[in-house]
């Protein structure tokens, strides 16, 4: 019908036909280029030059001080037979309790009990929630000034060489850090930290590492402590042996869905914004957890410039007032002990 109408119009008046086509061309061009300000797809406009019209919600953050810190100083030397060395770093006197062969199901049930039943603020509370479903238990008293390494090992009479193939019914090691003083539990919002640690054995040779860390709050919530993906200024190229081990570990991680822990940690060689290369990185994008934008560039992006995933929420590492007070290089790479987040 449209073709018949145009042919009839051309036969009636060629000049009028040309005028109608020209007007249609102008209207179409205006819609494509966004001249009229209507909500239509803009395909020829540079998104980096104009502030995004769709606002990404900014997550409201509350400052919480984490009194717990736990590291594995020598992961390459760890095994089921040789044991493991842990370095706690706490702001107050704490109790470190290690549970070997802890049931996976009972541990996650215990975390739910912290939310709905009772608060896990002592080792006895966790053991009651676990129904003592673990193989062996070790405990240490940690002074806040104590930075010494603590050695944990299964007893020789346990005769355990491994915990079976993946998926496993028990975690090799679960480390619980709790505040030793009752008064300190009233001061801090975070009252305990649960760390799930993988230890290599004959059936699963993934190198030793902390798989999960859960922060348990006095109000009855618990949060999974996640690492932020941001650039590091002191990244060192791995050697050939290290790269071989890393590729092996990555394939093993992919089997259990943990490959993202190791990915994209050394993508850039500076802590500057990946867009303008001038401002200091300050914004964390969720859910991808890339920390790659400064205060000036974050408002222009609906997608992460690193992985192109749509940004659902974002939050700053520090406020503008804190940035003015701190040195530019003081940037959090994750949420370490003693940090505000």
C-alpha positions as CSV (number, residue, x, y, z in Angstrom):
1,X,0.0,0.0,0.0
2,X,2.8,2.4,0.8
3,X,4.5,1.7,-2.5
4,X,1.3,2.4,-4.4
5,X,0.8,5.6,-2.4
6,X,4.3,6.8,-3.3
7,X,3.9,6.0,-6.9
8,X,0.6,7.8,-7.1
9,X,2.1,10.8,-5.2
10,X,5.0,10.9,-7.6
11,X,2.7,10.9,-10.6
12,X,0.6,13.7,-9.1
13,X,3.5,16.0,-8.1
14,X,7.2,15.1,-8.3
15,X,8.2,18.1,-6.2
16,X,5.8,17.3,-3.5
17,X,7.0,13.7,-3.5
18,X,10.6,14.8,-3.1
19,X,9.6,17.1,-0.2
20,X,7.8,14.3,1.6
21,X,10.8,12.0,1.3
22,X,13.2,14.7,2.5
23,X,11.0,15.5,5.6
24,X,10.9,11.7,6.4
25,X,14.7,11.6,6.1
26,X,15.1,14.6,8.5
27,X,12.7,13.1,11.1
28,X,14.5,9.7,11.0
29,X,17.9,11.3,11.3
30,X,16.7,13.4,14.3
31,X,15.3,10.3,16.0
32,X,18.6,8.3,15.5
33,X,20.8,11.2,16.6
34,X,18.5,12.0,19.6
35,X,17.7,15.6,18.5
36,X,14.3,15.5,20.1
37,X,15.3,14.1,23.5
38,X,12.9,11.2,23.2
39,X,13.6,7.8,24.8
40,X,14.9,6.0,21.8
41,X,18.1,4.0,21.2
42,X,21.1,6.3,20.6
43,X,23.5,4.5,18.4
44,X,25.7,7.3,17.1
45,X,26.4,9.1,20.4
46,X,29.6,8.6,22.3
47,X,28.6,7.3,25.7
48,X,31.8,8.4,27.3
49,X,31.1,12.1,26.4
50,X,27.7,12.3,27.9
51,X,26.6,11.4,31.4
52,X,24.5,8.2,31.5
53,X,20.8,9.0,31.7
54,X,20.1,5.7,33.6
55,X,21.3,6.1,37.1
56,X,23.1,3.2,38.7
57,X,22.0,2.8,42.3
58,X,24.7,3.7,44.8
59,X,24.8,1.2,47.7
60,X,24.5,2.7,51.2
61,X,27.5,1.6,53.1
62,X,28.0,1.4,56.9
63,X,31.5,1.5,58.5
64,X,32.3,-1.7,60.4
65,X,35.6,-2.5,61.9
66,X,36.9,-6.0,61.4
67,X,39.1,-7.1,64.4
68,X,40.2,-10.3,62.7
69,X,42.9,-11.2,60.3
70,X,44.2,-14.6,59.2
71,X,46.9,-15.5,56.6
72,X,48.7,-18.6,55.4
73,X,52.4,-17.6,55.3
74,X,53.7,-20.7,53.5
75,X,51.0,-22.3,51.3
76,X,53.4,-24.3,49.2
77,X,54.6,-26.3,52.3
78,X,51.1,-27.2,53.5
79,X,49.7,-30.8,53.2
80,X,47.6,-33.2,55.2
81,X,50.6,-35.0,56.6
82,X,52.8,-31.9,57.2
83,X,50.0,-29.7,58.6
84,X,49.6,-26.0,58.1
85,X,51.0,-22.7,59.6
86,X,48.5,-19.9,60.2
87,X,49.3,-16.3,61.1
88,X,46.5,-14.5,63.0
89,X,46.6,-10.7,63.1
90,X,43.9,-9.4,65.5
91,X,43.1,-6.0,67.0
92,X,42.1,-7.6,70.3
93,X,42.8,-10.7,72.3
94,X,41.2,-13.6,70.4
95,X,40.8,-17.4,70.4
96,X,41.8,-19.3,67.3
97,X,40.0,-22.7,67.0
98,X,40.8,-25.1,64.1
99,X,38.4,-27.9,63.1
100,X,39.8,-30.6,60.9
101,X,37.4,-32.5,58.7
102,X,34.4,-30.3,59.5
103,X,31.1,-31.4,57.9
104,X,30.1,-29.1,55.0
105,X,26.4,-29.5,55.7
106,X,26.7,-28.9,59.4
107,X,28.9,-25.8,58.9
108,X,26.3,-24.1,56.7
109,X,23.5,-25.1,59.0
110,X,25.5,-23.5,61.8
111,X,25.7,-20.2,59.8
112,X,21.9,-20.3,59.5
113,X,21.6,-21.0,63.2
114,X,23.6,-17.8,63.8
115,X,20.9,-15.9,62.0
116,X,17.8,-17.5,63.3
117,X,18.7,-19.3,66.6
118,X,21.7,-18.1,68.6
119,X,24.8,-16.0,68.0
120,X,28.1,-17.8,67.4
121,X,30.4,-15.7,69.5
122,X,32.4,-18.5,71.1
123,X,33.9,-21.8,70.0
124,X,31.5,-23.7,72.2
125,X,28.6,-22.1,70.3
126,X,29.9,-23.2,67.0
127,X,30.6,-26.8,68.3
128,X,27.1,-27.0,69.5
129,X,25.8,-25.9,66.1
130,X,28.1,-28.4,64.4
131,X,26.9,-31.3,66.7
132,X,30.7,-32.0,67.0
133,X,30.8,-33.3,63.5
134,X,34.5,-32.8,62.9
135,X,37.6,-35.1,63.2
136,X,40.0,-33.1,65.4
137,X,40.1,-29.8,67.2
138,X,43.0,-27.5,68.1
139,X,42.8,-24.2,70.0
140,X,45.2,-21.2,70.6
141,X,44.9,-18.1,72.6
142,X,46.0,-15.1,70.5
143,X,47.1,-11.8,72.1
144,X,46.5,-8.7,70.1
145,X,50.3,-8.0,70.1
146,X,51.1,-11.6,69.1
147,X,52.0,-12.0,65.4
148,X,53.6,-15.5,65.8
149,X,52.8,-18.3,63.5
150,X,50.5,-21.1,64.8
151,X,51.1,-24.6,63.7
152,X,48.2,-27.0,63.2
153,X,48.4,-30.6,62.3
154,X,46.3,-33.8,62.5
155,X,47.5,-36.3,65.1
156,X,49.5,-39.2,63.8
157,X,47.0,-41.8,65.1
158,X,44.3,-40.2,62.9
159,X,45.7,-41.9,59.9
160,X,44.0,-39.6,57.4
161,X,45.7,-39.2,54.0
162,X,42.9,-37.3,52.2
163,X,39.3,-36.2,52.3
164,X,38.1,-37.9,49.1
165,X,37.3,-36.6,45.7
166,X,35.2,-33.5,44.9
167,X,32.4,-32.9,45.8
168,X,33.4,-33.5,49.4
169,X,31.2,-34.0,52.4
170,X,33.7,-32.2,54.7
171,X,36.1,-29.3,54.6
172,X,39.8,-30.1,55.3
173,X,40.1,-27.3,57.8
174,X,37.8,-24.6,59.3
175,X,39.4,-21.9,61.4
176,X,37.3,-19.9,63.8
177,X,38.4,-16.6,65.3
178,X,36.4,-15.2,68.2
179,X,37.0,-12.4,70.7
180,X,38.3,-13.6,74.0
181,X,37.0,-10.8,76.1
182,X,33.2,-10.5,76.7
183,X,33.6,-6.7,76.8
184,X,35.1,-6.6,73.3
185,X,32.1,-8.5,72.0
186,X,30.0,-5.5,73.0
187,X,32.2,-3.1,71.2
188,X,32.6,-4.7,67.8
189,X,29.8,-5.4,65.3
190,X,31.8,-8.4,63.9
191,X,32.1,-11.0,66.7
192,X,33.7,-13.9,64.9
193,X,35.2,-14.9,61.6
194,X,34.9,-18.4,60.0
195,X,37.6,-19.3,57.4
196,X,37.3,-22.4,55.2
197,X,40.7,-23.5,54.1
198,X,41.6,-26.0,51.4
199,X,44.6,-28.3,52.1
200,X,46.0,-30.4,49.3
201,X,46.0,-34.2,49.5
202,X,46.5,-37.2,47.2
203,X,43.1,-37.0,45.6
204,X,42.9,-33.2,45.2
205,X,46.2,-31.3,44.7
206,X,44.9,-27.8,44.4
207,X,47.4,-25.6,46.3
208,X,46.5,-24.5,49.8
209,X,44.3,-21.4,50.0
210,X,41.4,-19.8,51.9
211,X,38.3,-20.7,50.0
212,X,35.7,-18.7,51.9
213,X,35.6,-16.3,54.8
214,X,32.4,-15.5,56.7
215,X,32.1,-12.5,59.0
216,X,29.5,-13.1,61.7
217,X,27.8,-10.0,63.1
218,X,26.3,-9.4,66.6
219,X,23.0,-8.5,65.0
220,X,22.6,-12.0,63.6
221,X,23.8,-11.5,60.0
222,X,26.8,-13.1,58.3
223,X,28.6,-11.8,55.2
224,X,30.8,-13.6,52.7
225,X,34.1,-11.7,52.5
226,X,34.9,-11.2,48.9
227,X,38.1,-10.0,47.2
228,X,37.9,-6.9,45.0
229,X,39.4,-7.1,41.5
230,X,41.7,-4.1,41.1
231,X,45.0,-3.2,39.6
232,X,48.2,-3.7,41.6
233,X,51.3,-1.5,41.1
234,X,53.7,-4.1,42.3
235,X,52.7,-7.1,40.1
236,X,55.6,-9.4,39.2
237,X,55.6,-11.5,36.1
238,X,55.3,-15.2,37.1
239,X,58.1,-17.6,36.3
240,X,57.6,-20.6,34.0
241,X,57.1,-23.0,37.0
242,X,54.7,-20.7,38.7
243,X,52.6,-20.3,35.5
244,X,52.4,-24.1,35.1
245,X,51.2,-24.5,38.7
246,X,48.8,-21.6,38.2
247,X,47.2,-23.2,35.2
248,X,46.8,-26.5,37.0
249,X,45.2,-24.7,39.9
250,X,42.9,-22.8,37.6
251,X,41.6,-26.0,36.0
252,X,41.0,-27.5,39.4
253,X,39.2,-24.4,40.6
254,X,36.9,-24.5,37.6
255,X,35.7,-27.9,38.6
256,X,34.4,-26.5,41.9
257,X,33.2,-23.1,40.5
258,X,36.0,-21.0,42.2
259,X,37.9,-20.0,39.1
260,X,36.9,-16.3,39.5
261,X,39.0,-16.0,42.7
262,X,42.2,-16.1,40.7
263,X,41.0,-14.3,37.6
264,X,41.8,-10.7,36.6
265,X,44.0,-9.9,39.6
266,X,46.8,-8.5,37.5
267,X,45.1,-6.9,34.5
268,X,46.6,-3.5,35.0
269,X,49.9,-2.1,36.2
270,X,48.6,1.0,38.1
271,X,46.0,2.1,40.6
272,X,44.8,4.9,38.3
273,X,41.3,4.9,36.7
274,X,41.3,2.6,33.7
275,X,39.3,5.2,31.7
276,X,41.0,8.6,32.2
277,X,44.3,7.2,33.6
278,X,44.4,10.2,35.9
279,X,42.0,9.9,38.8
280,X,42.5,7.5,41.7
281,X,40.4,4.3,41.6
282,X,37.6,4.6,44.2
283,X,34.5,2.9,43.0
284,X,33.5,-0.8,43.3
285,X,31.1,-2.1,40.7
286,X,28.7,-4.8,41.6
287,X,28.2,-7.7,40.9
288,X,31.5,-8.1,39.1
289,X,33.5,-6.5,42.0
290,X,35.9,-4.7,39.6
291,X,37.4,-1.6,41.2
292,X,38.5,0.4,38.2
293,X,36.8,3.8,38.1
294,X,37.4,7.2,39.7
295,X,34.8,9.6,41.1
296,X,34.7,11.5,37.8
297,X,34.2,8.6,35.4
298,X,31.8,6.4,37.3
299,X,28.8,8.4,36.4
300,X,29.3,7.8,32.6
301,X,29.1,4.0,32.7
302,X,26.2,1.5,33.0
303,X,28.5,-1.4,32.1
304,X,31.8,-2.3,33.7
305,X,34.7,-1.1,31.4
306,X,36.7,-4.2,32.3
307,X,34.2,-7.1,31.7
308,X,31.2,-5.3,30.1
309,X,28.8,-6.7,32.7
310,X,25.9,-4.4,33.5
311,X,26.4,-2.5,36.8
312,X,23.6,-3.1,39.3
313,X,25.1,-1.3,42.2
314,X,28.2,0.6,43.1
315,X,29.9,2.0,46.3
316,X,32.9,4.1,47.0
317,X,35.9,2.7,48.9
318,X,36.2,6.0,50.8
319,X,34.2,9.3,50.9
320,X,35.4,12.6,49.4
321,X,36.3,13.8,52.9
322,X,38.4,10.7,53.6
323,X,40.2,11.1,50.2
324,X,41.2,14.6,51.0
325,X,42.7,13.5,54.3
326,X,44.4,10.3,53.2
327,X,47.4,9.9,50.9
328,X,46.5,8.9,47.3
329,X,48.1,5.5,47.5
330,X,46.0,4.4,50.5
331,X,43.5,2.3,48.7
332,X,41.8,-0.9,50.0
333,X,42.3,-4.0,47.8
334,X,39.9,-6.0,49.9
335,X,38.5,-5.8,53.4
336,X,41.5,-6.6,55.6
337,X,41.3,-6.7,59.4
338,X,41.0,-3.3,61.0
339,X,39.6,-1.7,57.8
340,X,36.4,0.2,57.6
341,X,34.0,-0.9,54.9
